[in-house]
């Protein structure tokens, strides 16, 4: 048994901030950056009748889709991490956020079907998921697992 | 789950980060175990006990090993 475990691995962040976390940050930065731009474009087009910049939006949409796919894959890789505690926290938040998003979208869809709710673009599903996920952080965290 | 992880760690002069590094978990995980907010898996409990050179039940209190043992049947 070593006298001091730190002697073997002096870099505290090394085992935790791996390429998976770097990939996660890059993918979420690309996904959210392009996503916010697309939402602004949608709002400009929908509410201010500004003409869409078609080619730019098409390119941005592809970038956004790739970023989101990468985000999902890296999130799954992080959830396979050895740290059962972090895995459990992430798993709880993602599961609740996913169920809340599915539930809210389905309820909206049902109301929309009978004309009680205005049409809603599924483009906002990801924003809803991130919103619920963020709202859960004060309730499910390292101090309140 | 009551445990002696904090006592054993401080006895050796290790920080939570250092113990986490040795176990392959985060500092938050070590803190959650020490403050009894997280019950470690059997595998992690064995790793913790082995690291301190103790048996699992001398590090983690078995809540079912008591005078009420017959109640488990």
Backbone of each chain as ProteinMPNN parsed JSONL, in Angstrom:
{"seq_chain_A": "XXXXXXXXXXXXXXXXXXXXXXXXXXXXXXXXXXXXXXXXXXXXXXXXXXXXXXXXXXXXXXXXXXXXXXXXXXXXXXXXXXXXXXXXXXXXXXXXXXXXXXXXXXXXXXXXXXXXXXXXXXXXXXXXXXXXXXXXXXXXXXXXX", "coords_chain_A": {"N_chain_A": [[0.852, -1.195, 0.0], [0.67, 2.198, -0.903], [2.441, 4.98, 0.62], [1.529, 7.555, 0.194], [-1.132, 8.141, -1.819], [-1.209, 10.093, -3.762], [1.295, 10.408, -4.764], [1.715, 8.63, -6.82], [-0.018, 9.529, -8.817], [0.131, 12.588, -9.592], [-1.414, 14.552, -10.863], [-4.421, 15.859, -10.242], [-6.727, 16.247, -11.784], [-6.346, 14.626, -13.95], [-7.393, 11.826, -14.164], [-10.067, 12.314, -14.397], [-10.767, 14.475, -16.094], [-10.967, 13.618, -19.004], [-10.409, 12.711, -22.498], [-12.99, 12.237, -23.207], [-14.51, 14.033, -21.743], [-13.531, 16.405, -22.805], [-14.395, 16.077, -25.437], [-17.09, 16.084, -24.932], [-17.514, 18.715, -24.015], [-16.769, 20.183, -26.313], [-18.618, 19.194, -28.173], [-21.06, 19.966, -27.052], [-20.718, 22.689, -27.056], [-20.604, 23.285, -29.788], [-23.097, 22.281, -30.583], [-24.961, 23.775, -29.026], [-24.253, 26.411, -29.644], [-24.784, 26.602, -32.448], [-27.421, 25.87, -32.342], [-28.732, 27.844, -30.823], [-28.372, 29.987, -32.568], [-29.909, 29.088, -34.714], [-32.417, 29.052, -33.504], [-32.786, 31.77, -33.027], [-32.875, 32.621, -35.644], [-35.217, 31.346, -36.412], [-37.091, 32.657, -34.779], [-36.782, 35.279, -35.756], [-37.689, 34.937, -38.336], [-40.258, 33.975, -37.905], [-41.63, 35.799, -36.212], [-40.822, 38.372, -36.925], [-40.914, 38.48, -39.585], [-38.609, 38.344, -41.169], [-36.59, 37.588, -43.975], [-35.513, 34.21, -44.456], [-32.094, 33.118, -44.301], [-31.283, 31.035, -46.414], [-29.162, 29.157, -47.334], [-27.168, 29.484, -45.41], [-28.581, 28.764, -43.134], [-29.086, 26.111, -43.708], [-26.511, 24.976, -43.688], [-25.822, 25.528, -41.069], [-27.731, 24.037, -39.744], [-26.949, 21.424, -40.337], [-24.48, 21.386, -39.014], [-25.374, 21.753, -36.415], [-26.894, 19.427, -36.021], [-24.89, 17.464, -36.161], [-23.308, 18.237, -33.99], [-25.119, 17.804, -31.905], [-25.559, 15.061, -32.079], [-23.001, 14.171, -31.47], [-22.879, 15.13, -28.907], [-24.791, 13.552, -27.589], [-23.626, 10.996, -27.888], [-21.158, 11.306, -26.514], [-22.125, 11.898, -24.003], [-23.28, 9.456, -23.322], [-20.952, 7.923, -23.222], [-19.668, 9.12, -21.056], [-21.417, 8.372, -19.096], [-20.691, 5.801, -18.76], [-18.633, 5.884, -17.115], [-16.123, 5.149, -14.564], [-16.681, 6.219, -12.129], [-19.004, 5.708, -9.921], [-20.665, 7.357, -8.436], [-20.842, 9.903, -9.707], [-21.851, 8.962, -12.071], [-24.301, 8.04, -11.228], [-25.551, 10.439, -10.399], [-25.641, 11.874, -12.837], [-27.131, 10.088, -14.341], [-29.619, 10.094, -12.981], [-30.46, 12.768, -13.34], [-30.568, 12.976, -16.163], [-32.444, 11.004, -16.791], [-34.805, 11.89, -15.488], [-35.088, 14.392, -16.737], [-35.411, 13.593, -19.392], [-37.814, 12.106, -19.281], [-39.562, 14.113, -18.405], [-39.41, 15.881, -20.565], [-40.365, 14.275, -22.711], [-42.921, 13.779, -21.703], [-44.069, 16.395, -21.456], [-43.986, 17.246, -24.134], [-45.62, 15.356, -25.335], [-48.059, 15.801, -24.038], [-48.495, 18.405, -24.937], [-48.715, 17.869, -27.673], [-51.04, 16.293, -27.697], [-52.946, 18.172, -26.862], [-52.659, 19.977, -28.897], [-53.625, 18.494, -30.96], [-56.357, 18.527, -30.59], [-56.843, 21.109, -30.928], [-56.422, 22.838, -28.823], [-54.036, 23.922, -28.223], [-51.401, 25.915, -29.605], [-49.56, 25.255, -32.701], [-46.437, 23.57, -32.3], [-43.023, 23.616, -32.747], [-40.866, 20.83, -33.055], [-38.262, 21.394, -32.86], [-37.624, 22.667, -30.546], [-37.423, 20.79, -28.593], [-34.965, 19.889, -27.606], [-34.018, 22.161, -26.29], [-35.899, 22.289, -24.275], [-35.33, 19.94, -22.905], [-32.698, 20.521, -22.014], [-33.29, 22.676, -20.397], [-34.934, 21.569, -18.353], [-33.092, 19.732, -17.341], [-31.131, 21.483, -16.371], [-32.609, 22.84, -14.441], [-32.861, 20.842, -12.597], [-30.434, 20.606, -11.36], [-29.982, 22.071, -8.843], [-31.397, 20.399, -7.166], [-30.571, 17.783, -7.478], [-27.545, 16.954, -6.786], [-24.015, 16.856, -5.828], [-24.181, 17.335, -3.095], [-26.779, 16.735, -2.543], [-27.576, 13.939, -3.276]], "CA_chain_A": [[0.0, 0.0, 0.0], [1.526, 3.378, -0.97], [2.346, 5.904, 1.755], [0.653, 8.635, -0.245], [-1.649, 7.776, -3.135], [-1.011, 11.162, -4.731], [2.625, 10.327, -5.34], [1.639, 7.888, -8.068], [-0.747, 10.309, -9.816], [0.094, 13.933, -9.029], [-2.405, 15.423, -11.49], [-5.729, 15.521, -9.677], [-7.78, 16.24, -12.811], [-6.04, 13.711, -15.053], [-8.255, 10.684, -14.395], [-11.464, 12.703, -14.553], [-10.968, 15.29, -17.283], [-10.398, 12.812, -20.074], [-10.813, 13.145, -23.836], [-14.457, 12.161, -23.283], [-15.044, 15.298, -21.235], [-13.184, 17.415, -23.808], [-15.317, 15.865, -26.564], [-18.417, 16.503, -24.461], [-17.572, 20.184, -24.002], [-16.756, 20.667, -27.7], [-19.874, 18.846, -28.857], [-22.156, 20.771, -26.518], [-20.487, 24.072, -27.495], [-21.012, 23.364, -31.194], [-24.548, 22.049, -30.665], [-25.735, 24.884, -28.445], [-23.963, 27.62, -30.428], [-25.548, 26.594, -33.702], [-28.836, 25.732, -31.982], [-29.235, 29.177, -30.436], [-28.433, 30.783, -33.794], [-31.068, 28.612, -35.483], [-33.642, 29.497, -32.821], [-32.915, 33.21, -33.298], [-33.313, 32.713, -37.033], [-36.627, 30.922, -36.437], [-37.872, 33.744, -34.164], [-36.747, 36.418, -36.691], [-38.523, 34.591, -39.48], [-41.639, 33.719, -37.456], [-42.282, 36.958, -35.58], [-40.456, 39.667, -37.535], [-41.05, 38.301, -41.03], [-37.348, 38.539, -41.875], [-36.383, 36.454, -44.891], [-34.487, 33.276, -43.977], [-30.858, 32.998, -45.098], [-31.467, 29.604, -46.62], [-27.95, 28.325, -47.376], [-26.518, 29.592, -44.1], [-29.385, 27.967, -42.192], [-28.894, 24.689, -44.03], [-25.183, 24.578, -43.189], [-25.882, 25.586, -39.601], [-28.562, 22.91, -39.3], [-26.117, 20.21, -40.392], [-23.499, 21.504, -37.915], [-26.123, 21.567, -35.167], [-27.252, 17.996, -35.906], [-23.658, 16.718, -35.863], [-22.953, 18.587, -32.611], [-26.045, 17.152, -30.971], [-25.282, 13.621, -32.108], [-21.756, 13.993, -30.721], [-23.228, 15.381, -27.503], [-25.479, 12.357, -27.072], [-22.668, 9.88, -27.807], [-20.184, 11.529, -25.433], [-22.872, 11.791, -22.736], [-23.389, 8.02, -23.037], [-19.618, 7.446, -22.835], [-19.407, 9.604, -19.692], [-22.243, 7.592, -18.177], [-20.034, 4.506, -18.537], [-17.435, 6.175, -16.32], [-15.905, 4.292, -13.384], [-17.147, 6.881, -10.906], [-20.422, 5.355, -9.799], [-21.418, 8.456, -7.837], [-21.114, 10.873, -10.772], [-22.711, 8.247, -13.019], [-25.644, 7.999, -10.643], [-26.118, 11.797, -10.452], [-25.945, 12.178, -14.242], [-28.222, 9.204, -14.756], [-30.885, 10.568, -12.404], [-30.868, 14.022, -13.999], [-30.912, 12.735, -17.567], [-33.678, 10.216, -16.849], [-35.949, 12.749, -15.135], [-35.24, 15.417, -17.785], [-35.935, 12.95, -20.597], [-39.233, 11.796, -19.068], [-40.309, 15.382, -18.349], [-39.488, 16.404, -21.938], [-41.304, 13.425, -23.46], [-44.267, 13.996, -21.159], [-44.568, 17.726, -21.823], [-44.194, 17.302, -25.588], [-46.774, 14.516, -25.661], [-49.254, 16.529, -23.583], [-48.691, 19.512, -25.897], [-49.182, 17.265, -28.931], [-52.437, 15.884, -27.518], [-53.756, 19.396, -26.836], [-52.581, 20.538, -30.256], [-54.465, 17.628, -31.801], [-57.771, 18.924, -30.469], [-56.918, 22.549, -31.173], [-56.342, 23.624, -27.586], [-52.681, 24.481, -28.096], [-50.88, 26.285, -30.926], [-48.527, 24.338, -33.2], [-45.149, 23.69, -31.603], [-41.991, 22.915, -33.515], [-40.058, 19.899, -32.253], [-36.921, 21.962, -32.766], [-37.394, 23.148, -29.186], [-37.371, 19.665, -27.648], [-33.628, 19.859, -26.993], [-33.971, 23.29, -25.345], [-36.735, 21.9, -23.136], [-34.556, 18.937, -22.167], [-31.598, 21.201, -21.315], [-33.887, 23.526, -19.358], [-35.324, 20.709, -17.222], [-31.845, 19.19, -16.806], [-30.491, 22.554, -15.592], [-33.439, 23.115, -13.263], [-32.697, 19.743, -11.63], [-29.109, 20.649, -10.714], [-30.029, 22.399, -7.401], [-32.083, 19.35, -6.397], [-29.797, 16.543, -7.559], [-26.131, 17.306, -6.934], [-23.133, 16.093, -4.933], [-24.629, 17.492, -1.708], [-28.122, 16.147, -2.412], [-27.673, 12.878, -4.3]], "C_chain_A": [[0.89, 1.248, 0.0], [1.334, 4.277, 0.242], [1.424, 7.055, 1.41], [0.157, 8.324, -1.646], [-1.349, 8.824, -4.181], [0.349, 11.064, -5.418], [2.604, 9.623, -6.685], [0.982, 8.712, -9.173], [-0.879, 11.751, -9.314], [-0.983, 14.83, -9.635], [-3.812, 15.016, -11.078], [-6.791, 15.39, -10.771], [-7.582, 15.142, -13.848], [-7.014, 12.551, -15.216], [-9.686, 11.073, -14.715], [-11.705, 13.557, -15.789], [-10.283, 14.588, -18.443], [-10.821, 13.377, -21.417], [-12.327, 13.101, -23.972], [-15.071, 13.479, -22.812], [-14.742, 16.44, -22.198], [-14.144, 17.32, -24.98], [-16.719, 16.328, -26.188], [-18.545, 18.023, -24.534], [-17.61, 20.741, -25.421], [-18.087, 20.407, -28.38], [-21.015, 19.715, -28.351], [-21.983, 22.228, -26.94], [-20.957, 24.247, -28.94], [-22.527, 23.254, -31.304], [-25.325, 23.272, -30.171], [-25.497, 26.176, -29.234], [-24.806, 27.689, -31.687], [-27.054, 26.545, -33.418], [-29.447, 27.089, -31.622], [-29.365, 30.064, -31.667], [-29.656, 30.39, -34.622], [-32.382, 29.069, -34.834], [-33.879, 30.984, -33.059], [-33.41, 33.429, -34.727], [-34.806, 32.382, -37.149], [-37.521, 32.056, -35.885], [-37.933, 34.934, -35.118], [-37.695, 36.178, -37.855], [-40.005, 34.533, -39.077], [-42.337, 35.001, -36.994], [-41.962, 38.288, -36.253], [-40.45, 39.609, -39.064], [-39.752, 38.59, -41.799], [-37.127, 37.348, -42.805], [-35.289, 35.516, -44.369], [-33.257, 33.272, -44.893], [-30.686, 31.504, -45.356], [-30.177, 28.79, -46.533], [-27.234, 28.319, -46.028], [-27.247, 28.704, -43.086], [-29.197, 26.479, -42.457], [-27.557, 24.188, -43.469], [-25.201, 24.501, -41.662], [-26.686, 24.408, -39.04], [-27.748, 21.619, -39.286], [-25.112, 20.222, -39.24], [-24.181, 21.202, -36.579], [-26.459, 20.086, -34.956], [-26.024, 17.166, -35.528], [-23.243, 16.968, -34.404], [-23.831, 17.874, -31.607], [-25.814, 15.646, -30.916], [-24.024, 13.323, -31.296], [-22.009, 14.188, -29.218], [-23.858, 14.147, -26.87], [-24.481, 11.208, -26.873], [-21.697, 10.081, -26.65], [-20.855, 11.464, -24.07], [-22.991, 10.314, -22.338], [-22.039, 7.452, -22.592], [-19.289, 7.865, -21.407], [-20.216, 8.79, -18.692], [-21.712, 6.179, -17.98], [-18.788, 4.684, -17.67], [-17.342, 5.269, -15.095], [-16.477, 4.893, -12.113], [-18.652, 6.683, -10.749], [-21.268, 6.499, -9.255], [-21.814, 9.484, -8.899], [-22.069, 10.251, -11.792], [-24.157, 8.249, -12.514], [-26.315, 9.376, -10.707], [-26.548, 12.14, -11.882], [-27.139, 11.359, -14.708], [-29.575, 9.678, -14.247], [-31.385, 11.799, -13.15], [-31.338, 13.776, -15.429], [-32.24, 11.977, -17.668], [-34.891, 11.096, -16.552], [-36.194, 13.776, -16.241], [-35.839, 14.807, -19.045], [-37.429, 12.647, -20.433], [-40.078, 13.067, -19.043], [-40.48, 15.939, -19.762], [-40.481, 15.593, -22.766], [-42.746, 13.694, -23.015], [-44.849, 15.32, -21.606], [-44.873, 17.809, -23.319], [-45.425, 16.485, -25.989], [-48.071, 15.2, -25.237], [-49.564, 17.675, -24.546], [-49.274, 18.969, -27.206], [-50.648, 16.858, -28.846], [-53.36, 17.102, -27.544], [-53.798, 20.046, -28.215], [-53.525, 19.782, -31.194], [-55.937, 18.006, -31.736], [-57.93, 20.449, -30.54], [-56.861, 23.415, -29.93], [-54.958, 24.234, -27.359], [-52.175, 24.84, -29.491], [-49.82, 25.299, -31.394], [-47.166, 24.633, -32.557], [-44.107, 22.924, -32.4], [-41.133, 22.042, -32.594], [-38.605, 20.357, -32.116], [-36.584, 22.364, -31.323], [-37.312, 22.026, -28.142], [-36.048, 19.639, -26.882], [-33.504, 20.971, -25.945], [-34.761, 22.942, -24.085], [-35.989, 20.897, -22.251], [-33.445, 19.614, -21.355], [-32.123, 22.065, -20.173], [-34.236, 22.683, -18.124], [-34.075, 20.155, -16.536], [-31.163, 20.226, -15.913], [-31.278, 22.85, -14.319], [-33.268, 22.047, -12.184], [-31.403, 19.834, -10.833], [-29.177, 21.05, -9.232], [-30.639, 21.29, -6.541], [-31.337, 18.013, -6.42], [-28.347, 16.932, -7.823], [-25.315, 16.543, -5.883], [-23.559, 16.205, -3.464], [-25.989, 16.859, -1.465], [-28.297, 15.06, -3.466], [-29.002, 12.146, -4.224]], "O_chain_A": [[1.788, 1.345, 0.835], [0.25, 4.348, 0.822], [0.625, 7.486, 2.242], [0.96, 8.25, -2.576], [-1.241, 8.502, -5.365], [0.531, 11.575, -6.523], [3.37, 9.965, -7.586], [1.373, 8.61, -10.336], [-1.878, 12.101, -8.686], [-1.423, 15.778, -8.985], [-4.328, 13.981, -11.499], [-7.658, 14.52, -10.692], [-8.523, 14.764, -14.545], [-7.441, 12.3, -16.344], [-10.445, 10.261, -15.246], [-12.721, 13.396, -16.464], [-9.159, 14.926, -18.815], [-11.506, 14.398, -21.481], [-12.896, 13.848, -24.768], [-16.028, 13.977, -23.405], [-15.567, 17.332, -22.395], [-14.65, 18.331, -25.467], [-17.444, 16.89, -27.01], [-19.534, 18.555, -25.038], [-18.38, 21.657, -25.712], [-18.626, 21.271, -29.071], [-21.852, 20.157, -29.139], [-22.969, 22.932, -27.159], [-21.62, 25.23, -29.273], [-23.167, 24.026, -32.018], [-26.245, 23.739, -30.842], [-26.431, 26.944, -29.464], [-25.458, 28.696, -31.962], [-27.855, 27.11, -34.163], [-30.544, 27.427, -32.067], [-30.338, 30.804, -31.806], [-30.352, 31.249, -35.163], [-33.335, 29.425, -35.527], [-35.013, 31.417, -33.265], [-34.243, 34.297, -34.988], [-35.552, 33.039, -37.874], [-38.568, 32.366, -36.455], [-38.991, 35.539, -35.285], [-38.404, 37.079, -38.301], [-40.881, 34.984, -39.814], [-43.49, 35.252, -37.345], [-42.747, 39.232, -36.162], [-40.041, 40.554, -39.739], [-39.796, 39.03, -42.948], [-37.449, 36.215, -42.446], [-34.253, 35.979, -43.893], [-33.378, 33.408, -46.111], [-30.017, 30.804, -44.595], [-30.096, 27.842, -45.753], [-26.758, 27.281, -45.568], [-26.626, 27.995, -42.295], [-29.153, 25.68, -41.521], [-27.484, 23.121, -42.859], [-24.682, 23.565, -41.053], [-26.351, 23.858, -37.991], [-27.84, 20.823, -38.351], [-24.91, 19.208, -38.572], [-23.638, 20.494, -35.731], [-26.325, 19.561, -33.85], [-26.104, 16.277, -34.681], [-22.878, 16.041, -33.681], [-23.351, 17.395, -30.58], [-25.865, 15.035, -29.849], [-23.977, 12.357, -30.535], [-21.427, 13.499, -28.38], [-23.504, 13.751, -25.759], [-24.485, 10.537, -25.841], [-21.435, 9.15, -25.888], [-20.245, 11.03, -23.092], [-22.824, 9.964, -21.17], [-21.981, 6.606, -21.7], [-18.716, 7.094, -20.638], [-19.763, 8.542, -17.574], [-22.215, 5.437, -17.136], [-17.992, 3.758, -17.509], [-18.337, 4.698, -14.648], [-16.73, 4.185, -11.139], [-19.459, 7.387, -11.356], [-22.453, 6.602, -9.574], [-22.975, 9.886, -8.982], [-22.97, 10.913, -12.307], [-25.101, 8.436, -13.282], [-27.499, 9.478, -11.029], [-27.655, 12.626, -12.115], [-28.038, 11.866, -15.378], [-30.561, 9.668, -14.984], [-32.549, 11.881, -13.541], [-32.369, 14.297, -15.854], [-33.064, 12.278, -18.532], [-35.886, 11.055, -17.276], [-37.334, 14.013, -16.642], [-36.678, 15.428, -19.697], [-38.217, 12.903, -21.344], [-41.179, 13.097, -19.593], [-41.559, 16.413, -20.119], [-41.338, 16.16, -23.443], [-43.656, 13.818, -23.833], [-45.983, 15.377, -22.079], [-45.891, 18.372, -23.722], [-46.178, 16.882, -26.878], [-49.059, 15.188, -25.972], [-50.715, 17.898, -24.923], [-50.207, 19.543, -27.769], [-51.41, 17.05, -29.794], [-54.421, 17.073, -28.167], [-54.819, 20.587, -28.641], [-54.135, 20.361, -32.094], [-56.677, 17.828, -32.704], [-58.995, 20.996, -30.254], [-57.212, 24.595, -29.973], [-54.753, 24.979, -26.401], [-52.484, 24.143, -30.457], [-49.24, 24.581, -30.579], [-46.807, 25.784, -32.312], [-44.277, 21.74, -32.692], [-40.733, 22.46, -31.507], [-37.826, 19.781, -31.356], [-35.417, 22.396, -30.931], [-37.152, 22.29, -26.951], [-36.017, 19.399, -25.675], [-32.962, 20.76, -24.86], [-34.345, 23.261, -22.971], [-36.012, 20.988, -21.024], [-33.266, 19.327, -20.171], [-31.493, 22.178, -19.122], [-33.882, 23.036, -16.999], [-34.001, 20.11, -15.308], [-30.674, 19.895, -14.832], [-30.699, 23.082, -13.257], [-33.499, 22.306, -11.003], [-31.275, 19.227, -9.77], [-28.493, 20.43, -8.418], [-30.421, 21.249, -5.33], [-31.458, 17.211, -5.493], [-27.973, 17.208, -8.963], [-25.844, 15.706, -5.151], [-23.328, 15.286, -2.679], [-26.322, 16.49, -0.339], [-29.056, 15.221, -4.422], [-29.247, 11.23, -5.009]]}, "seq_chain_B": "XXXXXXXXXXXXXXXXXXXXXXXXXXXXXXXXXXXXXXXXXXXXXXXXXXXXXXXXXXXXXXXXXXXXXXXXX", "coords_chain_B": {"N_chain_B": [[-24.927, 4.829, 4.965], [-23.224, 3.938, 7.875], [-19.759, 4.564, 8.382], [-16.11, 4.173, 8.51], [-14.502, 5.614, 6.892], [-13.613, 8.312, 6.692], [-12.174, 8.595, 9.076], [-10.159, 6.65, 8.751], [-8.908, 7.631, 6.504], [-7.951, 10.175, 7.303], [-6.267, 9.387, 9.307], [-4.157, 8.41, 7.836], [-3.307, 10.667, 6.664], [-4.23, 11.491, 4.195], [-5.785, 13.322, 1.525], [-9.156, 13.975, 0.375], [-9.139, 14.055, -2.389], [-6.818, 12.63, -2.983], [-7.427, 10.08, -2.028], [-9.595, 9.544, -3.665], [-8.304, 9.483, -6.154], [-6.754, 7.196, -5.884], [-8.728, 5.3, -5.723], [-10.023, 5.621, -8.077], [-12.207, 7.27, -8.36], [-14.204, 10.319, -8.06], [-13.485, 13.308, -6.061], [-15.849, 14.24, -5.014], [-17.321, 11.914, -4.828], [-15.958, 10.503, -2.838], [-16.365, 12.249, -0.701], [-19.165, 12.132, -0.496], [-19.49, 9.494, 0.322], [-18.161, 9.514, 2.768], [-19.755, 11.286, 4.205], [-22.002, 9.88, 4.401], [-23.935, 10.121, 2.445], [-24.011, 8.702, 0.199], [-24.217, 5.341, -0.587], [-21.7, 3.121, -1.194], [-21.081, 0.922, -4.031], [-20.841, -2.682, -3.88], [-18.457, -3.497, -5.016], [-16.881, -1.13, -4.961], [-16.824, -0.712, -2.218], [-15.347, -2.932, -1.384], [-12.923, -2.274, -2.61], [-12.234, 0.033, -1.233], [-11.953, -0.945, 1.367], [-9.868, -2.774, 0.979], [-7.825, -1.057, 0.253], [-7.305, 0.254, 2.629], [-6.443, -1.847, 4.034], [-8.204, -3.361, 5.514], [-11.092, -5.291, 6.64], [-14.257, -5.435, 4.917], [-16.466, -5.136, 6.609], [-15.343, -3.977, 8.783], [-14.831, -1.475, 8.001], [-17.205, -0.487, 6.9], [-20.246, -0.243, 8.539], [-22.328, -2.941, 9.153], [-25.655, -2.784, 8.877], [-27.434, -4.788, 9.295], [-26.312, -6.696, 10.84], [-26.887, -7.47, 13.837], [-28.469, -7.6, 17.077], [-30.947, -8.112, 16.211], [-30.912, -9.997, 14.263], [-32.457, -12.207, 13.597], [-34.734, -11.093, 12.604], [-34.441, -10.779, 9.904], [-35.141, -13.049, 8.615]], "CA_chain_B": [[-24.348, 3.724, 5.719], [-22.147, 4.411, 8.749], [-18.467, 4.01, 7.987], [-14.922, 4.774, 9.138], [-13.631, 6.039, 5.788], [-12.959, 9.593, 7.015], [-11.185, 8.366, 10.136], [-9.031, 5.903, 8.188], [-8.211, 8.501, 5.551], [-7.204, 11.218, 8.024], [-5.18, 8.68, 10.008], [-3.03, 8.272, 6.905], [-2.938, 12.004, 6.182], [-4.61, 11.646, 2.787], [-6.92, 14.207, 1.235], [-10.23, 13.271, -0.353], [-8.688, 13.926, -3.782], [-5.831, 11.549, -3.063], [-8.129, 8.803, -1.873], [-10.373, 9.373, -4.891], [-7.383, 9.075, -7.222], [-6.353, 5.803, -5.651], [-9.905, 4.435, -5.947], [-10.551, 5.85, -9.427], [-13.483, 8.005, -8.286], [-14.001, 11.742, -7.847], [-13.478, 13.79, -4.678], [-17.252, 14.32, -4.593], [-17.773, 10.562, -4.465], [-15.363, 10.2, -1.524], [-17.063, 13.084, 0.288], [-20.524, 11.612, -0.32], [-19.401, 8.252, 1.108], [-17.788, 9.876, 4.151], [-20.878, 11.965, 4.876], [-23.101, 8.902, 4.386], [-24.98, 10.492, 1.491], [-23.976, 7.726, -0.889], [-23.758, 4.003, -0.221], [-20.916, 2.618, -2.33], [-21.39, -0.421, -4.521], [-20.05, -3.72, -3.201], [-17.121, -3.474, -5.608], [-16.144, 0.029, -4.429], [-16.618, -0.952, -0.782], [-14.217, -3.87, -1.27], [-11.693, -1.557, -2.991], [-11.902, 0.943, -0.133], [-11.477, -1.763, 2.491], [-8.562, -3.342, 0.619], [-6.844, 0.028, 0.267], [-6.956, 0.528, 4.023], [-5.978, -3.093, 4.641], [-9.206, -3.785, 6.516], [-12.217, -6.032, 6.083], [-15.353, -4.531, 4.552], [-17.351, -4.851, 7.744], [-14.704, -3.119, 9.795], [-14.88, -0.101, 7.46], [-18.621, -0.141, 6.766], [-21.073, -0.934, 9.53], [-23.417, -3.733, 8.574], [-26.841, -2.477, 9.691], [-28.239, -6.0, 9.516], [-25.636, -7.578, 11.793], [-27.201, -6.944, 15.166], [-29.22, -8.559, 17.886], [-32.221, -8.392, 15.542], [-30.577, -10.773, 13.086], [-33.544, -13.135, 13.262], [-35.802, -10.38, 11.89], [-34.213, -10.839, 8.457], [-35.679, -14.287, 8.036]], "C_chain_B": [[-23.183, 4.245, 6.571], [-20.832, 3.758, 8.347], [-17.318, 4.766, 8.656], [-13.976, 5.337, 8.085], [-12.89, 7.329, 6.14], [-11.858, 9.383, 8.072], [-9.949, 7.667, 9.579], [-8.212, 6.775, 7.237], [-7.351, 9.533, 6.3], [-6.055, 10.619, 8.838], [-3.925, 8.61, 9.139], [-2.586, 9.613, 6.317], [-3.273, 12.231, 4.721], [-5.745, 12.662, 2.653], [-7.983, 13.377, 0.51], [-9.832, 13.066, -1.815], [-7.743, 12.742, -3.937], [-6.491, 10.18, -2.94], [-8.944, 8.499, -3.136], [-9.511, 8.895, -6.044], [-7.017, 7.606, -7.101], [-7.504, 4.841, -5.972], [-10.457, 4.555, -7.362], [-11.93, 6.491, -9.398], [-13.179, 9.476, -7.982], [-13.958, 12.09, -6.355], [-14.908, 13.853, -4.136], [-17.765, 12.954, -4.138], [-17.239, 10.185, -3.078], [-16.107, 10.972, -0.436], [-18.47, 12.537, 0.561], [-20.525, 10.317, 0.498], [-19.114, 8.587, 2.574], [-18.952, 10.505, 4.916], [-22.159, 11.116, 4.851], [-24.266, 9.318, 3.493], [-25.045, 9.502, 0.336], [-23.458, 6.399, -0.356], [-22.974, 3.436, -1.399], [-21.385, 1.241, -2.772], [-20.497, -1.414, -3.766], [-18.604, -3.691, -3.697], [-16.287, -2.322, -5.034], [-15.863, -0.152, -2.941], [-15.437, -1.901, -0.56], [-12.905, -3.164, -1.586], [-11.255, -0.635, -1.858], [-11.3, 0.147, 1.027], [-10.088, -2.32, 2.205], [-7.479, -2.276, 0.682], [-6.385, 0.335, 1.69], [-6.463, -0.735, 4.746], [-6.916, -3.612, 5.724], [-10.253, -4.674, 5.827], [-13.361, -5.051, 5.806], [-16.185, -4.154, 5.77], [-16.66, -4.088, 8.864], [-14.637, -1.675, 9.297], [-16.333, 0.371, 7.389], [-19.442, -0.952, 7.769], [-22.203, -1.677, 8.826], [-24.678, -3.511, 9.412], [-27.689, -3.706, 10.006], [-27.579, -6.978, 10.483], [-25.85, -7.01, 13.2], [-27.97, -8.006, 15.933], [-30.542, -8.933, 17.214], [-32.021, -9.25, 14.297], [-31.725, -11.697, 12.641], [-34.653, -12.461, 12.476], [-35.652, -10.469, 10.372], [-34.841, -12.059, 7.813], [-37.098, -14.101, 7.5]], "O_chain_B": [[-22.275, 4.903, 6.064], [-20.782, 2.573, 8.016], [-17.501, 5.819, 9.267], [-12.787, 5.518, 8.348], [-11.684, 7.435, 5.916], [-10.76, 9.929, 7.961], [-8.822, 8.047, 9.897], [-6.987, 6.67, 7.175], [-6.182, 9.737, 5.974], [-5.016, 11.25, 9.034], [-2.8, 8.73, 9.623], [-1.611, 9.681, 5.568], [-2.66, 13.079, 4.072], [-6.556, 12.83, 3.564], [-7.741, 12.244, 0.095], [-10.147, 12.036, -2.411], [-7.847, 11.96, -4.881], [-6.148, 9.244, -3.663], [-8.981, 7.365, -3.612], [-9.911, 8.024, -6.816], [-6.977, 6.873, -8.09], [-7.283, 3.72, -6.432], [-11.248, 3.723, -7.805], [-12.733, 6.282, -10.307], [-12.039, 9.833, -7.683], [-14.339, 11.287, -5.504], [-15.155, 13.562, -2.966], [-18.542, 12.852, -3.189], [-17.961, 9.625, -2.253], [-16.437, 10.422, 0.615], [-18.909, 12.485, 1.71], [-21.449, 10.07, 1.274], [-19.724, 8.034, 3.49], [-19.114, 10.286, 6.117], [-23.238, 11.573, 5.227], [-25.414, 8.94, 3.724], [-26.021, 9.471, -0.412], [-22.39, 6.339, 0.254], [-23.524, 3.286, -2.49], [-21.996, 0.495, -2.007], [-19.532, -1.029, -3.105], [-17.66, -3.838, -2.921], [-15.128, -2.514, -4.667], [-14.79, 0.21, -2.459], [-14.628, -1.695, 0.345], [-11.892, -3.406, -0.931], [-10.067, -0.529, -1.554], [-10.271, 0.523, 1.589], [-9.228, -2.335, 3.086], [-6.356, -2.545, 1.107], [-5.215, 0.64, 1.922], [-6.112, -0.687, 5.924], [-6.489, -4.216, 6.708], [-10.287, -4.787, 4.601], [-13.419, -3.971, 6.394], [-16.562, -2.994, 5.941], [-17.314, -3.607, 9.789], [-14.411, -0.756, 10.085], [-16.645, 1.498, 7.774], [-19.342, -2.177, 7.834], [-22.933, -1.109, 8.013], [-24.762, -3.999, 10.539], [-28.556, -3.665, 10.879], [-28.192, -7.961, 10.9], [-25.078, -6.176, 13.673], [-28.101, -9.15, 15.496], [-31.18, -9.921, 17.578], [-32.85, -9.24, 13.387], [-31.922, -11.927, 11.448], [-35.421, -13.119, 11.775], [-36.618, -10.261, 9.637], [-35.046, -12.093, 6.6], [-37.691, -15.047, 6.982]]}, "name": "protein", "num_of_chains": 2, "seq": "XXXXXXXXXXXXXXXXXXXXXXXXXXXXXXXXXXXXXXXXXXXXXXXXXXXXXXXXXXXXXXXXXXXXXXXXXXXXXXXXXXXXXXXXXXXXXXXXXXXXXXXXXXXXXXXXXXXXXXXXXXXXXXXXXXXXXXXXXXXXXXXXXXXXXXXXXXXXXXXXXXXXXXXXXXXXXXXXXXXXXXXXXXXXXXXXXXXXXXXXXXXXXXXXXXXXXXXXXX"}
